[in-house]
Amino acid sequence: MHMYRKELYVFEGNKPRKAVIRNYNHADFFELIQIQAESFPPPFPSELWWNQEQLTNHITLFPEGAICVEVDGVLAGSMTGLLVKFDPAHPEHKWEDVTDSGYIRNHDPEGDTLYIVDICIRPSFRKLGLGQQMMQAMYELVVQKGLRRLLGGGRMPGYGRYADQWTPEQYLERVLTGEVRDPVITFLMHCGRTPVRVVANYLEDEESRNYGTLMEWKNPFQQHL
């Protein structure tokens, strides 16, 4: 097993700040749950924040896929993944099924796809590009392990405003042409991910009308048929 640690600078405007991306561990749990609470305040249900059992599973079942970022020594965000076997011919799935509702007991060491369970950045650290830097760390894991792709579903929170005019596919098309900006899908495109397809009933999420867009990053060192 290869544990991960990367030291780098992130920028607040023009001001460099020291950051470290590393695997999270048991000592980080309290802070990680605190970050969830800050990121998803009420009325978001607190039972959907990470709990001790989920975090324990992350660092036990697939520690390489459990990463966090510190800025100037303060824990600022986390990102979690698991390995799955993905069949592009049958892409339909729900978040809770593919991630075992965040418990990842279905992690498959033989899987060909790094599936992103969650990404979370403390609100006070959101202008530093930390999400992109953690995504980059996950791409490096895909390459290091020789996987085919990184995959995950993106919420489509901008869709709700247009749901009476466009199908989710039409909405996605307009996001891809730049006519509309979606807070999540556009962010994931900035991170280098490309859409595979829209999935219905991906996540219970009123703003997205329960749709998600599967977004992938293919391992550039592997030939894709």
GUMIDO-349621 format. One record per residue (C-alpha): x, y, z; residue number from 1. Coordinates in nm, 4 decimals, padded with zeros to 6 digits. Last residue first. Example, Ala and Ser with C-alpha at 12.3 -4.5 7.8 and 13.67 -1.06 7.14 Angstrom:
BEGIN
      east     north        up  num
   01.3670  -00.1060   00.7140    2
   01.2300  -00.4500   00.7800    1
// end
This chain:
BEGIN
      east     north        up  num
  -01.1369   00.0730  -02.6500  225
  -00.9460   00.2940  -02.4144  224
  -00.5693   00.2718  -02.4226  223
  -00.4269   00.3430  -02.0814  222
  -00.1793   00.6167  -01.9929  221
  -00.4440   00.8902  -02.0057  220
  -00.6419   00.7226  -01.7239  219
  -00.9928   00.8383  -01.8037  218
  -01.1541   01.1079  -01.5923  217
  -01.5265   01.0546  -01.5474  216
  -01.8464   01.2436  -01.4708  215
  -02.1814   01.0716  -01.4178  214
  -02.4416   01.3470  -01.4110  213
  -02.6962   01.3331  -01.1307  212
  -03.0723   01.3652  -01.1240  211
  -03.2824   01.3744  -00.8050  210
  -03.4675   01.6920  -00.9158  209
  -03.1229   01.8556  -00.8945  208
  -03.2423   02.1152  -00.6428  207
  -03.4588   01.8507  -00.4676  206
  -03.1762   01.6090  -00.3984  205
  -03.2297   01.2458  -00.3078  204
  -02.9410   01.1044  -00.5049  203
  -02.9022   00.9277  -00.8382  202
  -03.2733   00.8967  -00.9050  201
  -03.2165   00.9514  -01.2789  200
  -02.8659   00.9291  -01.4277  199
  -02.7363   01.1771  -01.6861  198
  -02.4496   01.0543  -01.9018  197
  -02.0723   01.0240  -01.9354  196
  -01.9733   01.3817  -01.8538  195
  -01.6079   01.4886  -01.8599  194
  -01.3737   01.5508  -01.5679  193
  -01.0741   01.7833  -01.5813  192
  -01.1177   01.9702  -01.2528  191
  -01.2745   02.2665  -01.4341  190
  -01.5273   02.0151  -01.5700  189
  -01.6008   01.9126  -01.2104  188
  -01.6654   02.2781  -01.1215  187
  -01.8991   02.3169  -01.4206  186
  -02.0947   02.0111  -01.3049  185
  -02.1160   02.1300  -00.9430  184
  -02.2145   02.4984  -00.9495  183
  -02.3842   02.4692  -01.2913  182
  -02.3126   02.7447  -01.5411  181
  -02.5492   02.7885  -01.8343  180
  -02.4767   02.8845  -02.1961  179
  -02.1272   02.7397  -02.1622  178
  -02.1717   02.4808  -02.4370  177
  -02.1335   02.1978  -02.1865  176
  -02.3785   02.3565  -01.9400  175
  -02.6295   02.3898  -02.2247  174
  -02.5928   02.0195  -02.3080  173
  -02.6393   01.9343  -01.9399  172
  -02.9714   02.1237  -01.9374  171
  -03.0869   01.9419  -02.2504  170
  -03.0006   01.6098  -02.0846  169
  -03.1852   01.7118  -01.7663  168
  -03.4942   01.7759  -01.9829  167
  -03.5588   02.1430  -02.0375  166
  -03.8239   02.4086  -01.9700  165
  -03.9981   02.3055  -01.6424  164
  -03.6695   02.1778  -01.4978  163
  -03.4898   02.5075  -01.5610  162
  -03.4529   02.6399  -01.2055  161
  -03.4173   02.2856  -01.0681  160
  -03.1216   02.2164  -01.2993  159
  -02.8757   02.4430  -01.1194  158
  -02.8191   02.1874  -00.8453  157
  -02.6945   01.9226  -01.0894  156
  -02.5274   01.6818  -00.8466  155
  -02.2189   01.5151  -00.9846  154
  -02.1823   01.1399  -01.0002  153
  -01.8404   00.9865  -00.9763  152
  -01.5766   00.8187  -01.1858  151
  -01.1982   00.7947  -01.1959  150
  -01.0810   00.5739  -01.4784  149
  -00.9040   00.2661  -01.6082  148
  -00.6956   00.1865  -01.3027  147
  -00.3178   00.1367  -01.3134  146
  -00.2773   00.1831  -00.9372  145
  -00.0369   00.4778  -00.9699  144
  -00.2395   00.6293  -01.2542  143
  -00.5702   00.6195  -01.0652  142
  -00.3917   00.7411  -00.7489  141
  -00.2512   01.0384  -00.9436  140
  -00.6039   01.1197  -01.0572  139
  -00.7074   01.1157  -00.6882  138
  -00.4341   01.3676  -00.6039  137
  -00.5580   01.5861  -00.8904  136
  -00.9073   01.5733  -00.7408  135
  -00.7552   01.6930  -00.4123  134
  -00.5947   01.9886  -00.5916  133
  -00.9144   02.0722  -00.7791  132
  -01.1161   02.0720  -00.4572  131
  -00.8544   02.2857  -00.2844  130
  -00.8760   02.5673  -00.5418  129
  -00.8238   02.8348  -00.2739  128
  -01.1601   03.0135  -00.2799  127
  -01.3462   02.7617  -00.0658  126
  -01.1435   02.7755   00.2557  125
  -01.3968   02.9494   00.4850  124
  -01.6711   02.7150   00.3612  123
  -01.4756   02.4018   00.4689  122
  -01.4385   02.1792   00.1637  121
  -01.6138   01.8443   00.1121  120
  -01.5789   01.5829  -00.1574  119
  -01.7662   01.2547  -00.1401  118
  -01.7849   00.8986  -00.2647  117
  -01.5578   00.9275  -00.5680  116
  -01.5338   00.5982  -00.7555  115
  -01.1873   00.4781  -00.8556  114
  -01.2531   00.2333  -01.1382  113
  -01.0905  -00.0981  -01.2344  112
  -01.1959  -00.2910  -00.9220  111
  -00.9831  -00.5792  -00.7933  110
  -00.9655  -00.4358  -00.4396  109
  -01.3480  -00.4156  -00.4487  108
  -01.4962  -00.1779  -00.1876  107
  -01.8472  -00.3097  -00.1082  106
  -01.8088  -00.2219   00.2622  105
  -01.7833   00.1395   00.1354  104
  -01.9777   00.2849   00.4351  103
  -02.0809   00.5955   00.2360  102
  -02.4298   00.4690   00.1587  101
  -02.2752   00.1449   00.0260  100
  -02.0883   00.3699  -00.2209   99
  -02.2342   00.2192  -00.5401   98
  -02.5757   00.1542  -00.3884   97
  -02.6164   00.4859  -00.2029   96
  -02.5091   00.6867  -00.5071   95
  -02.7660   00.5184  -00.7268   94
  -02.6848   00.3342  -01.0458   93
  -02.7261   00.3383  -01.4236   92
  -02.3973   00.2887  -01.6118   91
  -02.4723  -00.0468  -01.7711   90
  -02.2688  -00.0550  -02.0944   89
  -01.9886   00.1382  -01.9213   88
  -01.9448  -00.1576  -01.6832   87
  -01.7704  -00.0359  -01.3691   86
  -01.5875  -00.2637  -01.1261   85
  -01.5512  -00.0652  -00.8062   84
  -01.2692   00.0869  -00.6019   83
  -01.3478   00.3341  -00.3252   82
  -01.3137   00.7094  -00.2857   81
  -01.3060   00.9849  -00.0253   80
  -01.2261   01.3544  -00.0355   79
  -01.1565   01.5862   00.2548   78
  -01.1374   01.9537   00.3398   77
  -00.9717   02.2347   00.5350   76
  -00.7724   02.0756   00.8181   75
  -00.5647   02.3628   00.9578   74
  -00.1832   02.3422   00.9481   73
  -00.1367   02.6431   00.7197   72
  -00.3844   02.4790   00.4822   71
  -00.4506   02.1095   00.5381   70
  -00.6028   01.8817   00.2759   69
  -00.7610   01.5414   00.3262   68
  -00.7460   01.2035   00.1595   67
  -00.9186   00.8673   00.2022   66
  -00.8739   00.6573  -00.1135   65
  -00.5356   00.5192  -00.0077   64
  -00.6920   00.4056   00.3202   63
  -00.9227   00.1618   00.1395   62
  -01.0919  -00.0814   00.3806   61
  -00.9479   00.0497   00.7087   60
  -00.9230   00.4265   00.6528   59
  -01.2640   00.4483   00.4840   58
  -01.4255   00.1959   00.7190   57
  -01.3225   00.4020   01.0233   56
  -01.4684   00.7117   00.8546   55
  -01.8001   00.5344   00.8012   54
  -01.8092   00.4055   01.1599   53
  -01.7202   00.7434   01.3105   52
  -01.9981   00.9273   01.1267   51
  -01.9856   01.1365   00.8124   50
  -02.2704   01.3850   00.7896   49
  -02.5981   01.2377   00.6662   48
  -02.7338   01.2011   01.0197   47
  -02.7002   01.5794   01.0469   46
  -02.9955   01.6310   00.8112   45
  -02.9401   01.9440   00.5953   44
  -03.1809   02.2037   00.7416   43
  -02.9339   02.2689   00.8909   42
  -02.5652   02.3123   00.8007   41
  -02.3901   02.1068   00.5300   40
  -02.0418   02.2544   00.4942   39
  -01.9941   02.3530   00.8575   38
  -02.1261   02.0188   00.9859   37
  -01.9195   01.8272   00.7303   36
  -01.6075   02.0168   00.8377   35
  -01.6827   01.9287   01.2024   34
  -01.7091   01.5608   01.1033   33
  -01.3620   01.5857   00.9471   32
  -01.2279   01.7664   01.2570   31
  -01.3436   01.4924   01.4919   30
  -01.2128   01.2216   01.2588   29
  -00.8612   01.3586   01.2005   28
  -00.6822   01.1496   01.4676   27
  -00.8244   00.8341   01.3077   26
  -00.6433   00.8943   00.9806   25
  -00.6543   01.1088   00.6689   24
  -00.4284   01.0444   00.3733   23
  -00.2319   01.3500   00.2709   22
  -00.2584   01.6811   00.0867   21
  -00.0470   01.9524   00.2467   20
  -00.0892   02.3257   00.1972   19
   00.1223   02.6356   00.2411   18
  -00.0477   02.9600   00.1435   17
   00.0526   03.1851  -00.1463   16
  -00.1121   03.5293  -00.1661   15
  -00.2138   03.6452  -00.5132   14
  -00.5846   03.5837  -00.4609   13
  -00.5758   03.3186  -00.1914   12
  -00.3365   03.0792  -00.3575   11
  -00.2397   02.7202  -00.2870   10
   00.1156   02.6087  -00.2275    9
   00.2279   02.2469  -00.2252    8
   00.3295   01.9539  -00.0061    7
   00.2106   01.6113  -00.1164    6
   00.1615   01.3049   00.1013    5
   00.0145   00.9722  -00.0051    4
   00.0334   00.6243   00.1404    3
   00.1298   00.3444  -00.0939    2
   00.0000   00.0000   00.0000    1
// end
